[in-house]
Amino acid sequence: MPTNVVYRSVEDLPASIPVFPLSGALLLPRGEMPLNIFEPRYMAMVDDALRTTRLIGMVQPEAEGTEEPLAILPIGCVGRVTALQETGDGRYLITLTGLSRFRVIDELSATTAYRQCRIDFTDFAGDLVPGAGEEAVDRAAVMRTLEAYLEANNLEADWAGIRRASNEALVNALAMMSPYGLREKQALLEAPDLKTRAEILIAVTEMELARGRGNSDSALQ
């Protein structure tokens, strides 16, 4: 989904943003993440984002748990709210379109109910360049692994759409939809380039298939 604002360099991005800690949630540049927002603090976060930059950072907690506030992992991805629907029952359905990964510098002592962090995009300036590193991806290997996963899980796919997808769109979409855990998702997020992300995705999927987990419990979501 295109955005109305073009971010040409990291200088176009803010130094602090609201963050949404969500385990297992992976947002990548130019990927689209649908979110069902219902907690009052995150409803307020969306309202404030819409009044200002429309930007929200997705981060993962360090571990599963309910103790608040959960410590968060140091790398996340900022997204722009590109779609919003009010449900009529007190929820928002939003879409975040990924822009760039960031490194958390520190958490702010905010008066808001939601959390805010000071961040740095310097290490991820290349995220703002569409298609960076696509030529290095072993697309054939990605496709073979995808076919093996689908076959093991008795799943269908839109092969026409998959064939039309660029390497970046294919790898990032598969990574975001993958059913893997917090650590695997974070490894996919922190991959230094698209080629490495594709290799991690292939390796994790092959390990899961080798363990005999090719079943509906690990279906793409």
C-alpha positions as CSV (number, residue, x, y, z in Angstrom):
1,M,0.0,0.0,0.0
2,P,1.5,3.3,-1.0
3,T,1.8,6.2,1.5
4,N,1.0,9.8,0.8
5,V,4.3,10.9,2.4
6,V,7.7,9.9,0.8
7,Y,10.5,9.3,3.3
8,R,13.7,9.8,1.3
9,S,16.2,9.6,4.2
10,V,16.3,8.8,7.9
11,E,16.3,12.6,8.5
12,D,12.7,12.6,7.4
13,L,11.8,10.3,10.3
14,P,11.2,11.4,13.9
15,A,13.6,10.9,16.8
16,S,10.9,9.5,19.1
17,I,7.7,7.5,18.4
18,P,5.0,5.6,20.2
19,V,5.7,1.9,20.4
20,F,3.4,-1.1,20.4
21,P,4.9,-4.2,22.0
22,L,3.4,-7.3,20.5
23,S,4.9,-10.8,20.6
24,G,5.1,-12.6,17.3
25,A,4.3,-9.5,15.3
26,L,6.7,-8.8,12.5
27,L,6.5,-5.6,10.4
28,L,9.0,-5.1,7.6
29,P,9.6,-2.2,5.2
30,R,6.8,-1.9,2.7
31,G,4.9,-4.8,4.3
32,E,1.3,-4.3,5.4
33,M,0.2,-5.3,8.9
34,P,-3.5,-5.4,9.9
35,L,-4.1,-4.7,13.6
36,N,-7.3,-5.0,15.7
37,I,-7.0,-2.2,18.3
38,F,-9.2,-2.4,21.3
39,E,-7.3,-1.6,24.5
40,P,-7.9,2.1,25.5
41,R,-4.2,2.9,25.7
42,Y,-3.7,1.8,22.1
43,M,-6.8,3.5,20.9
44,A,-5.3,6.6,22.4
45,M,-2.0,5.8,20.7
46,V,-3.7,5.6,17.3
47,D,-5.7,8.8,17.9
48,D,-2.5,10.7,18.8
49,A,-0.6,9.2,15.8
50,L,-3.3,10.3,13.4
51,R,-3.1,13.8,14.9
52,T,0.7,14.0,14.3
53,T,3.0,11.8,12.2
54,R,0.7,8.8,11.7
55,L,3.8,6.7,12.7
56,I,3.8,3.7,15.2
57,G,6.7,1.5,16.1
58,M,6.2,-2.2,16.3
59,V,8.5,-4.0,18.8
60,Q,8.6,-7.4,20.4
61,P,8.8,-8.0,24.2
62,E,11.9,-9.8,25.3
63,A,9.8,-12.8,26.5
64,E,6.3,-14.0,26.8
65,G,4.5,-12.9,29.9
66,T,2.0,-10.6,31.5
67,E,4.1,-8.5,33.9
68,E,4.0,-4.9,33.0
69,P,5.9,-3.1,31.6
70,L,7.6,-5.9,29.6
71,A,11.1,-5.2,28.5
72,I,11.3,-4.8,24.7
73,L,13.9,-6.0,22.2
74,P,16.2,-3.3,20.8
75,I,15.2,-3.5,17.1
76,G,11.8,-2.7,15.8
77,C,10.1,-1.4,12.6
78,V,8.1,1.8,12.3
79,G,5.0,1.8,10.2
80,R,2.6,4.5,8.9
81,V,-1.1,4.2,9.5
82,T,-2.4,3.9,5.9
83,A,-5.9,2.6,6.6
84,L,-8.3,2.9,9.5
85,Q,-11.9,1.6,10.1
86,E,-14.1,2.2,13.1
87,T,-16.0,-0.9,14.0
88,G,-18.9,0.7,15.9
89,D,-18.1,-1.4,19.0
90,G,-15.1,0.5,20.3
91,R,-12.4,-0.9,18.1
92,Y,-10.2,0.3,15.3
93,L,-9.1,-1.9,12.5
94,I,-5.9,-0.3,11.1
95,T,-3.2,-1.1,8.6
96,L,0.4,-0.2,9.2
97,T,2.7,0.0,6.2
98,G,6.3,-0.6,7.1
99,L,8.9,2.1,6.5
100,S,12.1,1.4,8.2
101,R,13.6,-0.6,11.1
102,F,15.0,1.3,14.0
103,R,17.2,0.8,17.1
104,V,15.7,1.7,20.5
105,I,18.0,4.2,22.3
106,D,15.9,4.5,25.5
107,E,12.3,4.6,26.7
108,L,10.8,8.0,27.4
109,S,9.2,8.9,30.7
110,A,5.9,9.7,28.9
111,T,2.7,10.8,30.5
112,T,0.7,8.9,27.9
113,A,-0.9,5.5,28.8
114,Y,1.1,4.0,25.9
115,R,4.9,3.7,25.7
116,Q,7.2,6.0,23.7
117,C,10.8,5.5,22.8
118,R,13.7,7.5,21.5
119,I,15.0,5.7,18.5
120,D,17.8,5.8,15.8
121,F,17.3,4.8,12.2
122,T,21.0,5.3,11.2
123,D,21.8,1.6,10.8
124,F,18.8,1.0,8.6
125,A,19.0,3.8,6.0
126,G,18.8,1.3,3.2
127,D,15.3,0.2,4.3
128,L,13.9,3.3,2.6
129,V,15.2,2.1,-0.8
130,P,12.6,-0.1,-2.4
131,G,14.0,-3.4,-3.7
132,A,17.5,-3.0,-2.1
133,G,19.4,-6.3,-2.4
134,E,16.7,-8.1,-4.4
135,E,19.2,-9.4,-7.0
136,A,21.1,-11.4,-4.4
137,V,18.1,-13.5,-3.3
138,D,18.0,-17.1,-4.3
139,R,14.3,-17.0,-5.5
140,A,14.4,-20.6,-6.7
141,A,15.3,-21.8,-3.2
142,V,12.6,-19.6,-1.6
143,M,10.0,-21.1,-4.0
144,R,11.1,-24.7,-3.3
145,T,10.9,-24.2,0.4
146,L,7.5,-22.5,0.0
147,E,6.2,-25.4,-2.1
148,A,7.5,-27.9,0.5
149,Y,5.8,-26.0,3.3
150,L,2.4,-25.8,1.5
151,E,2.5,-29.4,0.5
152,A,3.3,-30.5,4.1
153,N,0.4,-28.5,5.4
154,N,-2.1,-29.2,2.6
155,L,-2.4,-25.5,1.8
156,E,-3.2,-23.7,-1.5
157,A,-1.5,-20.6,-2.7
158,D,-2.1,-17.8,-5.3
159,W,0.7,-18.9,-7.6
160,A,-0.1,-16.2,-10.1
161,G,0.3,-13.5,-7.5
162,I,3.4,-15.2,-6.1
163,R,5.1,-15.2,-9.5
164,R,4.3,-11.6,-10.0
165,A,5.7,-10.5,-6.7
166,S,9.1,-9.0,-6.5
167,N,11.8,-10.7,-4.5
168,E,11.4,-8.1,-1.7
169,A,7.7,-8.4,-1.6
170,L,7.9,-12.2,-1.6
171,V,10.5,-12.6,1.1
172,N,9.1,-10.0,3.4
173,A,5.5,-11.2,3.0
174,L,6.5,-14.8,3.8
175,A,8.5,-13.7,6.7
176,M,5.7,-11.6,8.1
177,M,3.1,-14.4,7.7
178,S,5.4,-17.1,9.0
179,P,4.0,-18.9,12.1
180,Y,7.3,-19.0,13.9
181,G,8.1,-17.8,17.4
182,L,9.4,-14.6,18.9
183,R,13.1,-15.4,18.4
184,E,12.7,-16.5,14.8
185,K,10.6,-13.5,14.0
186,Q,13.3,-11.2,15.6
187,A,16.0,-12.9,13.6
188,L,14.1,-12.3,10.4
189,L,13.6,-8.6,11.4
190,E,17.3,-8.1,12.3
191,A,18.7,-9.8,9.1
192,P,21.2,-7.3,7.7
193,D,19.9,-7.7,4.1
194,L,17.2,-9.3,2.1
195,K,19.4,-12.2,1.0
196,T,20.1,-13.1,4.6
197,R,16.4,-12.8,5.6
198,A,15.6,-15.2,2.8
199,E,18.2,-17.6,4.0
200,I,17.0,-17.5,7.6
201,L,13.4,-18.0,6.4
202,I,14.5,-21.1,4.4
203,A,16.6,-22.5,7.2
204,V,13.9,-22.1,9.9
205,T,11.2,-23.6,7.6
206,E,13.4,-26.6,6.7
207,M,14.1,-27.2,10.4
208,E,10.4,-27.2,11.2
209,L,9.6,-29.5,8.3
210,A,12.4,-31.9,9.4
211,R,10.9,-32.0,12.9
212,G,7.7,-33.2,11.4
213,R,5.8,-30.0,12.2
214,G,4.3,-29.7,8.8
215,N,0.7,-29.6,10.0
216,S,-2.1,-27.2,10.6
217,D,-0.7,-26.1,13.9
218,S,2.1,-24.3,12.1
219,A,0.1,-23.0,9.1
220,L,0.9,-19.6,7.7
221,Q,-1.2,-16.9,9.4
